[in-house]
Amino acid sequence: MPLFLESCRRNPDIDWLLFTDCGTPPDLPHNVRIEHISYVDYCALVSERLGIDFAPDNAYKLCDIKPALGYIHEDSLQGYDFWAFGDLDVIYGKLRAYFTAERLARYDLYSTHARRVSGHLCLIRNFSQMRELFMKMPRWKERFMDQEHHALDEGAFSRLFLWRKNFPQPLFKLVGLFNPLRRRSEFIEAFSTPDGCIPWVDGAFRFPQRWYWNDGSLTNDLDGNREFPYFHFAIWKRGRWAGRASPSPETVRTLASLPAWMIDENGLSECVQ
């Protein structure tokens, strides 16, 4: 978490809003706001805003309501051009070098995957049609209220934009021309999640083994000086890190105070690049 927060700090013109019952982390960046709320009270807030009975036993169910967060927290979004949902198991690079002003002027939704909405980071323009778009997901109330995790952010929500996503590329592109939502959206692979089912930059299943964060810039040992918007280490948690003990909070806080770090199969360490 200290590394995540430090990477937020280095993106000073982007704000993060965290609803939590875990207290306030030390040295909180100015652009990260903490709203203290219990899990039960947060579920009650969701229920009130959506007019449903939202009471999941497992907090992972919160992933299903990501497409609705703009609607649920509309009052907190006043004055913003975009809102977004994302994950905490990421380290950000220079986001505004990727999401430039010119780029953001073109579309209403930005996914960092080519054929699905990226649950770990998705930007959405802040106007009512896009905030309410989740209501077009089939049986959204029923699926929000049950106890099953449906991965609605990357599944049912994706399908509003991407028809026939398993078609070969020429047909997939052609079908997209008939979907107004698809025409107003950007789906481009940002190569944020190595070791997964998506081939890497060169089209091969050969992935970086080390990632370097240096004063806000994010690179790796495979792609030279190419900078990436963020690194999502979901696969590493289940793979190369699965049997490793977590570092102490003190160790990670110390690392976050340094200007550069390295992330590899051994975990987190000071960058020796």
Secondary structure, 3 states (H helix, E strand, C coil): CHHHHHHHHCCCCCCEEEEECCCCCCCCCCCEEEEECCHHHHHHHHHHHHCCCCCCCCHHHHHHHHHHHHHHCHHHHCCCCEEEEECCCEEECCHHHHCCHHHHCCCCEEECCCCCCCCCEEEEECCHHHHCHHHHCCCHHHHHHCCCCCCCCCCHHHHHHCCCCCCCHHHHHHHHCCCHHHHCEEECCCCCCCCCCCCCCCCCCCCCCCEEEECCEEEECCCCCCCCCEEECHHHHHCCCCCCCCCCHHHHHHHHCCCEEEEECCEEEECCC
